[in-house]
């Protein structure tokens, strides 16, 4: 199954999220905006590795494009 970087971040957010399902999308947005640059780099590198290990033809460049939206 292919997941993009945003889906990857949503998965990471859900691992630490405690709250109501209705509030999760807003909390995700707040969480992303509060990440510091090094955390974003770390998540992007982990995402790129997971994509590489799944054999998908994307990776760091795709993660950077999604972050720049």
Protein Blocks (a to p, Z undefined) as FASTA:
>chain_A
ZZdfklmmmmmmmmmggcdfklmmmmmmmmmmmpcfklmmmmmmmmmmmmmmnopacdjk
lmmmmmmZZ
